[in-house]
Amino acid sequence: MRPLAIFLLAIPLAAQGRPDADAPNCPDSKALPRLLMCRIDNCESKDGDHRDIQIREDDKGEPVTNPVDGNSRAVMYECPEETTPADVIHKADIALRAFGFDVPYQFLDKEGALTAHKGDLWVTVEAASHFYTLTEVTATAPDFDSIVDAPSMLEALEKNGKAPLYGITFLPGRADIAPESVIALGEVAALMRDNPDMRLRVEGHTDSTGAKAANQILSVKRAQAVVDNLVNRGLKRTRFEVAGLGDTDPVADNSTEAGRTRNRRIQLVKLEAN
């Protein structure tokens, strides 16, 4: 029995013959093969691309995007003239879900759009008239180790919405800031002075050693210690929020010392300006 998604993609969109041949050197998408009787009009690939991919709308109907950096490939398809954006988005939605993708966002009016996500692969579909463009972005992990000064912090916040700071450390098992953290703290203060409208949530994260409740309390105290330090440097407390996530958001394997070191971190998260 053929998979549901393959069957759906095989339903003809029009009775007329297929349009002209595909553009040269433009292979079909493997994530979402073309709708039947459509042709590839053109394609483009880009290494090191940056995309702000829409994942939902807020309460005011404004787009909420997720920044994604990686290698991208866009393919534009031309379909029979009877094809509508609704045809494209409906079939793409069913097919991508059948292939195991999450579909966090859809829009359909005179034009249509869809966002899908599976692992490190993001797919967007934009349909207008009897054309649609499918863009695939394979996300690459940000180089957070390079975040050492105010400019790199700003770049990470603008691109990723967050910036883990491994230059801020604490005495073992305590919320006392280690003396060598003075340089990183000075860079955070410089970042805030250079960007007077910026607001940040300062998050504390721990590894999984010890009781969860104790880790959560310790993470709050560490985040608060960082904010207190920044306020003592002349910054307004109202520009900061404090959050302690304990061991609930690991970024590495807690079974190794190297992983536990990565998980013990202060992380800056960009907030909307007042």
Residue pairs with C-beta under 8 A, 6 or more apart in sequence:
2 10
3 98
4 94
4 98
5 94
5 95
5 96
5 98
5 99
8 91
8 94
8 95
8 98
9 33
9 34
9 35
9 36
9 91
9 95
10 36
11 36
11 91
12 36
12 37
13 35
13 36
13 37
13 38
13 79
13 80
13 82
13 83
13 87
14 37
14 79
14 80
14 81
14 82
14 83
16 37
16 80
16 82
17 37
18 37
18 38
18 39
18 80
19 37
19 38
19 39
19 78
19 79
19 80
20 39
21 39
22 39
22 40
23 40
23 41
23 42
23 43
25 43
26 40
26 42
26 43
26 75
28 34
28 40
28 75
29 73
29 75
29 134
29 136
31 96
31 99
31 101
31 118
31 121
31 123
31 134
31 136
32 92
32 95
32 96
32 99
32 123
32 125
32 134
34 40
34 77
35 77
35 79
35 83
35 87
35 88
35 91
37 79
37 80
38 77
38 78
38 79
38 80
38 83
38 132
39 77
39 78
39 79
40 75
40 76
40 77
40 78
41 76
41 77
41 78
41 131
42 75
42 76
43 73
43 74
43 75
43 76
44 73
44 74
45 71
45 72
45 73
45 74
46 71
46 72
46 73
47 71
48 69
48 70
48 71
49 69
49 70
49 71
49 72
49 137
50 67
50 68
50 69
50 159
51 67
51 68
51 69
51 72
51 122
51 135
51 137
52 65
52 66
52 67
52 68
53 65
53 66
53 67
53 68
53 115
53 122
53 124
53 137
54 63
54 64
54 65
54 66
54 105
54 113
54 115
54 124
55 64
55 65
55 66
55 104
55 105
55 115
56 64
56 104
56 105
57 63
57 64
57 105
58 64
67 158
67 159
67 160
67 161
68 122
68 137
68 139
69 139
69 140
69 142
69 159
69 160
70 120
70 137
70 138
70 139
70 140
71 137
71 138
71 140
72 135
72 136
72 137
72 138
73 135
73 136
74 133
74 134
74 135
74 136
75 133
75 134
75 135
76 131
76 132
76 133
77 131
77 132
77 133
77 134
78 130
78 131
79 87
79 88
79 130
79 131
79 132
80 130
81 130
82 130
83 130
84 130
85 108
85 110
85 111
85 112
85 127
85 128
85 129
85 132
86 108
86 112
88 112
88 125
88 127
88 132
89 106
89 108
89 112
89 113
89 114
89 125
89 127
92 114
92 116
92 125
92 132
92 134
93 103
93 106
93 114
96 103
96 114
96 116
96 123
97 103
99 118
100 118
101 116
101 117
101 118
101 123
102 116
102 117
102 118
103 114
103 115
103 116
103 117
104 115
104 116
104 117
105 113
105 114
105 115
106 112
106 113
106 114
106 115
107 113
107 114
111 126
111 127
111 128
112 125
112 126
112 127
112 128
112 132
113 124
113 125
113 126
113 127
114 124
114 125
115 122
115 123
115 124
116 122
116 123
116 124
116 125
117 123
120 138
120 139
120 140
121 136
121 137
121 138
121 139
122 136
122 137
122 138
122 139
123 134
123 135
123 136
123 137
124 134
124 135
125 132
125 133
125 134
125 135
126 132
126 133
126 135
142 156
142 159
142 160
144 156
144 163
144 164
144 166
145 166
146 152
147 153
147 156
147 163
147 164
147 165
147 166
148 167
148 184
148 187
149 187
150 187
150 188
150 190
150 191
150 194
152 163
153 163
153 165
153 187
153 188
153 191
153 268
154 191
154 194
154 195
156 162
156 163
157 163
157 198
157 268
157 270
158 270
161 269
161 270
162 267
162 268
162 269
162 270
163 267
163 268
164 251
164 265
164 266
164 267
164 268
165 184
165 188
165 265
165 266
165 267
165 268
166 262
166 265
167 180
167 181
167 183
167 184
167 187
168 177
168 181
168 184
168 185
168 226
168 265
168 266
169 177
169 178
169 180
169 181
169 264
170 176
170 177
170 178
170 181
170 222
170 225
170 264
171 178
173 218
175 218
175 221
175 222
175 224
175 225
176 225
177 185
177 225
177 226
177 229
185 226
185 229
185 230
185 233
186 233
188 226
188 230
188 268
189 230
189 233
189 234
189 235
191 198
192 198
192 200
192 230
192 235
192 239
193 235
197 273
198 239
198 270
198 273
199 239
199 240
199 241
199 270
199 271
199 272
199 273
199 274
200 239
200 240
200 241
200 268
200 269
200 270
200 271
201 240
201 241
201 242
201 243
201 268
201 269
201 271
202 223
202 226
202 227
202 240
202 241
202 242
202 243
202 266
202 267
202 268
203 219
203 223
203 243
203 244
203 245
203 266
203 267
203 268
203 269
204 218
204 219
204 220
204 221
204 222
204 223
204 224
204 226
204 243
204 244
204 245
204 266
205 219
205 245
205 246
205 247
205 249
205 250
205 263
205 264
205 265
205 266
205 267
206 215
206 218
206 219
206 246
206 247
206 263
206 264
207 215
207 247
207 250
207 254
207 259
207 260
207 261
207 263
207 264
208 215
208 247
208 250
208 254
208 260
208 263
209 215
209 254
209 260
212 246
212 247
215 246
215 247
216 244
216 245
216 246
216 248
217 244
218 244
218 246
219 244
219 245
219 246
220 242
220 243
220 244
221 244
222 244
222 266
223 242
223 243
223 244
223 266
224 242
226 266
227 237
227 240
227 242
230 240
231 237
231 240
241 271
243 269
247 254
247 263
250 259
250 263
251 262
251 263
251 265
252 258
252 259
252 260
252 261
252 262
252 263
253 259
254 260
254 263
